[in-house]
Every structure is written in C-alpha cells, then in structure tokens.
Amino acid sequence: MNGTSLEGRVAVVTGASSGIGAATARALSALGASVVVGARRVDRLEAVCSGIRQAGGKADALPLDVSDPQSSEAFVAKSLELSGGIDILVNNAGLARGFETVVESSEQDWREMMEANVMGLMRMTRAYLPGLIERKRGDIVHVGSVAGLQPYARGAAYCASKAAVEAFVGALRFELLGTGIRQLVIEPGLVETEFSAVRFHGDQSRADAVYQGVDPLTAEDVADCIAFAVTRPAHVSVHNLLLMATAQASATVVARKPDSK
C-alpha cells in the first residue's frame, strides 16, 4: 500500500465510543476507509458514526463487549457480513480500574482489566486472523501503554495486562512471518481521555488532577500515529511506537507547570 489513501479498505475499531477509538475511526475514515466500530455504549457509538457519515465517510456501529465471548462472536460475524472481509483491526477496547496497592486492590478490578485488555484483545485478533491470512495482507493495531514497558506502583494489574499485550504480539509476529500481515503496538503515555475517570471509578476531581499543569497527548495525536503506521508501503512495518507528551520522561515522571497544584 503506497501513499496515504485507505480507499477500498475496511477497518474495524473496538472501544470506539470515545477517546482513542473514536478518534481513530474518524482518522481512518478521513483517509477513505470504511469503518465498522464496536463498543458497549451503542448510543455514543452511533453519534461517532453519525459524525463520520456527515463528513462523507462510511461507518457502521455494532454493539461489542470484548470481554464477552458471545458478544465478540456476534460482532465479528456481523462485521464480516457487512464488509465481506476486513483490512485493518484496531484493538483499542480496554481500561484501567483502580489505583491501589496490590494488597489493597480488588480482584474484581483485576479480572475486569485482564478480561478486556488481554483476553478481549487476543479473542478479537484470533477471530479476524483467518481472513487476513487468506488475503495475505492487513494491519492489526494493538493499543498498548507505556505501562506495559515501565511498571509503576499502584498499577500492578494494569501494567501486567499491558505487558501481556507486548508478549502476545511478540509471539504472534513469528507465527505471521511471511503472511504479509503487519502488527503495530502503540504505547501512549499521558493521554487526556476518559481513561482516568474510569480508573478512579468516576471520581472526576482525581481524574482532572492527572492532567493538571501539563499539556498531555490527545486522542487525535494517537490516532494520527496509527494512521501513519497503517499507510506505510507494504514492505514497511512499524512494530512499536512509544508516544509521550513532551513534558513526560517516563510513565511516572512528568514536568508540571510551576503554578499548577
């Protein structure tokens, strides 16, 4: 694939009702791709699709909970029925839940993260792989995190889930060698989305404090990088992309403006 056009391509984006997923769906559509988007919040998903259609793009919204095997199976079947086959899969669905020490943290939170961030990602990848292998081309984008590379205190389970993504993709690269299928793991740092509000169980004041005094990445920044990777020529594969705000040196070291509290 040469140039920057995705005309004639079909992209599936999970977790697309907001944030990085929604921004990625819009970015890929702007390049000409037809998009099929999935998420649990179907009303918000429909709003994303409506905006894409108003801009002249083609988009279909389908309910999806990647942590539920039956929901995932139904989504994949319907998406393939609508498209006839996909070219790009963006595994974006996932979350962080809780910010406690290992001793204080909830096993329910652990399970929620592992089911979505690990099992859901692996499940969706496996479901679409036969078609991609048969077509001898395609891109799979996995939205990881700097947390998968740089573990930090009070994030043990989330960090473990994102490290699992790195390992899964690394192993799968060997299995897919020679198939023409490319995989990107994009590892964002501080991105201002609903991520922190979800992590803090809806405590917006705690979520706002995460981004105070710093210019974080936006969902559109991440989407731009994903679009760049999937529009490289067919012989070029961007394997990993660590993306940080300029004010961020590591997962936990951030330069905040002096007047911030």
Protein Blocks (a to p, Z undefined) as FASTA:
>chain_A
ZZjbfghiacddehilgcjllmmmmmmmmnopacddddfblmlmmmmmmmmmmnopacdd
ddddfklmklmmmmmmmmmmmnopafbdcdfbccdedjddfklmcfklmmmmmmmmmmmm
mmmmmmmmmmmmmnopacddddddfklmmgcehilmmmmmmmmmmmmmmmmmmmmgonlp
acdddddfddddfklmmmnnopaklmmmmmgoiacddfklmmmmmmmmmmgcfkbccfba
cdddfklcbfklccddfkbZZ
